[in-house]
Amino acid sequence: MTIQCTFYPQAWQNDYAIPVDAEGPVTWTTNWPDDKPLPANNDYESDQLARESDAPLWIQNWSGPFYVEVNQVFSTPQ
């Protein structure tokens, strides 16, 4: 299945992760095994998607805090 990932960059301020402006595109699609449940949003497994080669390079290299949301992409029949 195809999933869409959305990256939310953050920075530390007073021991809190706060949203910051993105340095480029924040969404990308990648393949996910059909027999595996989707990872939870803002979870270790979904955060690992930001380090995969399908993610934009700036996201792969992001050194600050962040979280990733995941949604299944539904194709519309032609």
C-alpha positions as a printed NumPy array, in Angstrom:
array([[  0.   ,   0.   ,   0.   ],
       [  1.047,   3.586,  -0.451],
       [  1.123,   5.894,   2.537],
       [  1.506,   9.647,   2.785],
       [  3.784,  10.996,   5.486],
       [  3.639,  14.536,   6.837],
       [  6.629,  15.94 ,   8.712],
       [  6.261,  18.517,  11.493],
       [  9.611,  20.153,  12.339],
       [ 10.113,  21.511,  15.826],
       [ 12.757,  23.228,  17.934],
       [ 13.428,  23.177,  21.673],
       [ 12.412,  26.278,  23.626],
       [ 12.349,  26.245,  27.43 ],
       [ 12.351,  22.42 ,  27.397],
       [  9.322,  22.304,  25.088],
       [  9.261,  21.228,  21.457],
       [  7.585,  24.047,  19.518],
       [  6.617,  24.136,  15.822],
       [  9.017,  25.873,  13.425],
       [  8.907,  26.746,   9.744],
       [  9.718,  23.96 ,   7.321],
       [ 12.792,  24.186,   5.114],
       [ 11.058,  22.552,   2.152],
       [  8.244,  20.149,   1.27 ],
       [  6.752,  18.395,   4.309],
       [  4.842,  15.553,   2.644],
       [  5.978,  12.505,   0.695],
       [  4.672,   9.091,  -0.198],
       [  6.278,   5.729,   0.381],
       [  5.326,   2.07 ,   0.22 ],
       [  4.195,   0.169,   3.305],
       [  3.641,  -3.598,   3.574],
       [ -0.019,  -4.488,   3.028],
       [  0.072,  -7.028,   5.854],
       [  1.477,  -4.591,   8.434],
       [ -0.711,  -2.107,  10.364],
       [  0.012,   1.56 ,   9.795],
       [  2.304,   3.06 ,  12.423],
       [  0.755,   5.426,  14.941],
       [  1.268,   9.138,  14.439],
       [  4.048,  10.706,  16.501],
       [  5.465,   7.289,  17.359],
       [  8.946,   5.758,  17.078],
       [  7.925,   3.694,  14.045],
       [  6.356,   6.613,  12.167],
       [  9.306,   8.86 ,  13.067],
       [ 11.657,   6.369,  11.392],
       [  9.95 ,   7.128,   8.075],
       [ 11.628,  10.552,   8.143],
       [ 15.012,   8.831,   7.801],
       [ 14.104,   6.763,   4.736],
       [ 15.26 ,   7.691,   1.243],
       [ 11.73 ,   8.597,   0.074],
       [ 11.635,  11.548,   2.502],
       [ 12.952,  14.909,   1.266],
       [ 16.656,  15.315,   1.982],
       [ 16.184,  18.223,   4.397],
       [ 13.858,  16.01 ,   6.461],
       [ 16.319,  13.117,   6.462],
       [ 18.945,  15.514,   7.824],
       [ 16.721,  17.308,  10.385],
       [ 18.536,  17.327,  13.732],
       [ 15.833,  18.881,  15.9  ],
       [ 12.7  ,  17.379,  17.376],
       [  9.856,  16.469,  15.042],
       [  6.931,  14.164,  14.55 ],
       [  5.42 ,  12.397,  11.569],
       [  1.776,  11.72 ,  10.75 ],
       [  0.882,   8.807,   8.46 ],
       [ -2.188,   8.289,   6.269],
       [ -3.019,   5.609,   3.757],
       [ -3.377,   6.912,   0.204],
       [ -6.549,   5.693,  -1.451],
       [ -6.461,   5.527,  -5.242],
       [ -9.515,   6.587,  -7.158],
       [-10.57 ,   4.013,  -9.741],
       [-10.207,   5.309, -13.295]])
